[in-house]
C-alpha cells in the first residue's frame, strides 16, 4: 500500500538538539525495501501551487489565509524528527453538536457550504491516529494521507478541487482535532510552548495527485483563537463555541 510505504521510508535519526521530552514522542521507523517506481516518490517535497494558490503566499513565506505556513517543506526522506501514527483520544460528551457544526463552518475554509454533521457522529470518546507528525524549522506539523480519487487529470488536484473534497468529507473537522491533539501534547512537552511559534499547521497529501503541479498537497493552519476555543470547549470550560 502506498500509504504504508511512504511511512516506512522515513528512516532518518532524531535530531539530538530536540529536547528529550519531545524526542520521546518522535521516533523513527525501521527501513523497508521499496520498488524502483515507489523510490521515485521519496524525494517529493511539499512545494508548488498547492500552498501558493491557496493562500497567496508572500515573499516572507507566510500564507495569510491559512496562517504561518512555510511555502516550502522538506522531502519526506529528509525528515529527522517525526512520529508515525500518533494516537490520541478526545472526550466529546456533552458537546453541542449543532453549535459546534455552525462554529466550525464559520471558522474554517471561508464558511463554504458543506454537509451537516449527523446526530451521534461525535458521541463518546473520539480516538484517532495521525498518520505523521513532524518538525521542520522549529514548527510542528500534522500530515494525513488521502487516497481519494478526484479525477484523472492534474486539474483534478488543484487547490480548490482538493478543498471541495475536504468539505464534502468534513475533513476540516479531522484537521481541527489533529491540531488540537498536537496543541495539547506540546503544551505538556514544551516548557516555552507558544502556538504561534511552534505549530506549523495541517497537511493533507492526496496520493493520487502527487504528480500534479500542486503535489497533491492541501494545507491549512487554524488560528490560535480557533484552537484555544476548541480546547476550552472540549475541556468543559466556560469558553464556548459560538457561531
C-alpha positions in Angstrom: 0.0 0.0 0.0 1.4 3.4 -0.9 0.5 4.9 2.4 2.3 2.2 4.3 5.3 2.6 2.1 5.5 6.4 2.5 5.6 5.9 6.2 8.3 3.2 6.0 10.8 5.3 4.0 11.2 7.8 6.9 14.4 6.4 8.3 16.4 9.4 9.4 17.6 9.5 13.1 16.2 12.1 15.5 18.0 15.4 15.8 19.9 15.4 19.1 19.0 19.0 19.6 15.4 18.2 20.2 14.5 18.3 24.0 14.3 14.7 25.4 10.7 15.3 26.5 9.7 15.9 22.9 12.1 13.3 21.4 10.4 10.6 23.4 7.3 11.0 21.3 9.0 11.5 18.0 10.6 8.2 17.0 11.9 7.0 13.6 10.6 3.8 11.9 12.7 0.9 10.5 13.7 1.0 6.9 11.9 -1.2 4.4 12.8 -2.2 0.8 10.8 -0.4 -1.9 10.3 -0.8 -5.6 12.0 1.4 -8.2 8.7 3.0 -9.0 7.9 3.9 -5.5 11.5 5.0 -4.8 10.9 7.8 -7.3 8.4 9.3 -4.9 10.7 9.6 -1.9 12.2 12.8 -3.0 8.9 14.7 -3.3 8.7 18.0 -1.5 5.7 20.0 -0.3 6.1 22.8 -2.8 4.3 24.4 -5.6 0.9 25.9 -6.3 -0.9 24.0 -3.5 0.4 26.4 -1.0 0.9 29.4 -3.2 -2.6 29.5 -4.7 -4.5 28.5 -1.6 -3.1 31.4 0.5 -1.4 33.7 -2.0 2.0 33.2 -0.3 4.0 36.3 0.3 7.8 36.6 -0.1 8.3 36.1 3.7 6.9 32.6 3.5 3.6 33.3 5.3 0.3 32.2 3.9 -2.2 34.9 5.0 -5.4 32.8 4.9 -4.0 29.7 6.5 -1.6 31.4 8.9 2.1 31.0 9.3 2.7 28.0 7.0 6.1 27.7 5.2 5.8 27.7 1.4 8.5 25.0 1.1 8.7 22.0 3.3 11.3 19.2 3.3 11.2 16.0 1.2 9.8 13.1 3.3 13.1 11.3 3.2 14.8 14.3 4.7 12.7 14.4 7.8 14.7 14.0 11.0 12.1 14.5 13.7 8.8 12.7 13.3 6.2 10.3 14.7 4.1 8.0 12.6 0.5 7.1 13.6 0.5 9.2 16.8 -2.6 8.2 18.7 -4.9 10.5 20.6 -8.3 10.4 22.5 -10.7 13.3 22.7 -13.7 13.3 25.0 -16.7 14.8 23.2 -19.5 14.0 25.6 -21.8 16.9 26.2 -20.7 18.9 23.2 -23.5 20.9 21.5 -23.2 19.2 18.1 -25.3 21.8 16.1 -23.4 24.6 17.8 -20.0 23.0 17.1 -21.0 22.4 13.5 -22.1 26.0 13.0 -19.0 27.3 14.6 -16.7 25.1 12.5 -18.4 26.3 9.3 -17.8 29.9 10.2 -14.2 29.4 11.3 -12.9 27.2 8.5 -12.5 27.4 4.7 -14.2 30.8 4.4 -17.6 29.5 5.6 -18.0 27.5 2.4 -21.1 25.1 2.2 -20.7 21.5 3.4 -22.8 18.6 4.6 -24.2 18.9 8.1 -22.8 16.8 11.0 -25.2 13.9 11.9 -26.6 13.3 15.3 -24.4 11.0 17.3 -21.5 11.4 15.0 -19.2 12.6 17.7 -20.7 10.9 20.8 -18.5 9.3 23.4 -14.7 9.3 23.2 -13.1 10.1 19.8 -10.0 8.1 19.2 -7.8 8.6 16.2 -4.3 8.2 14.8 -2.4 11.0 13.0 -0.5 9.5 10.0 2.5 11.7 10.6 3.7 14.4 13.0 6.9 16.1 12.0 9.1 19.0 12.9 10.5 21.5 10.3 12.4 24.6 11.3 11.1 24.5 14.8 7.5 24.1 13.8 5.3 21.0 14.3 3.1 19.8 11.5 0.4 17.1 11.3 0.0 15.2 8.0 -2.6 12.8 6.8 -2.6 10.7 3.6 -5.7 10.7 1.5 -6.3 8.0 -1.2 -9.4 9.8 -2.6 -9.7 9.7 -6.4 -10.7 13.2 -7.5 -10.1 12.7 -11.3 -7.8 11.5 -13.9 -6.0 14.8 -14.7 -3.7 17.1 -12.8 -6.5 19.7 -12.8 -8.5 17.4 -10.5 -5.9 18.1 -7.8 -5.9 21.9 -7.9 -6.2 23.6 -4.5 -9.9 24.5 -5.0 -10.7 20.9 -6.0 -9.0 19.4 -3.0 -10.7 22.0 -0.8 -14.1 20.8 -2.2 -13.2 17.2 -1.3 -12.2 18.3 2.2 -15.6 20.0 2.6 -17.5 17.1 1.2 -16.0 14.6 3.6 -15.8 17.1 6.5 -12.0 16.6 6.7 -11.8 20.1 8.2 -13.1 18.6 11.4 -10.3 16.0 11.2 -7.5 18.5 10.9 -9.0 20.6 13.7 -9.0 17.6 16.0 -5.4 16.7 14.9 -4.1 20.2 15.5 -5.9 20.3 18.9 -4.3 17.0 19.9 -0.9 18.4 18.8 -1.6 21.6 20.8 -2.4 19.7 23.9 0.7 17.5 23.6 3.0 20.4 23.1 1.5 22.3 26.0 2.7 19.5 28.2 6.0 18.7 26.5 7.5 22.1 25.6 8.2 24.4 28.6 8.2 27.5 26.4 5.4 26.4 24.1 3.7 29.1 22.1 1.1 28.1 19.5 2.0 30.9 17.0 5.7 30.0 17.2 5.6 26.2 17.4 2.5 25.0 15.4 3.1 24.9 11.6 -0.3 23.6 10.5 -2.1 20.6 8.9 -1.3 19.0 5.6 -3.4 16.5 3.6 -1.4 14.6 1.0 -3.7 13.3 -1.8 -1.6 10.4 -3.0 -3.2 10.2 -6.4 -2.4 13.8 -7.1 1.3 13.7 -6.2 2.4 14.2 -9.9 0.2 17.3 -10.3 1.7 20.8 -10.0 0.1 21.1 -6.6 1.9 17.9 -5.4 -1.5 16.8 -4.1 -1.0 18.9 -1.0 -3.8 20.7 0.8 -2.6 22.9 3.6 -4.4 24.7 6.4 -3.4 26.3 9.7 -6.2 27.1 12.2 -5.7 30.3 14.1 -4.6 30.2 17.7 -8.0 31.6 18.8 -9.8 28.7 17.0 -7.7 26.0 18.6 -7.8 27.6 22.1 -11.6 27.9 21.8 -11.9 24.3 20.8 -9.6 23.3 23.6 -11.7 25.1 26.2 -15.0 23.7 24.8 -13.8 20.1 24.8 -12.3 20.6 28.3 -15.8 21.7 29.5 -14.6 25.2 30.4 -16.8 28.3 30.1 -15.3 29.5 26.8 -18.0 28.3 24.4 -18.0 27.8 20.7 -20.5 30.2 19.1 -21.1 31.0 15.5 
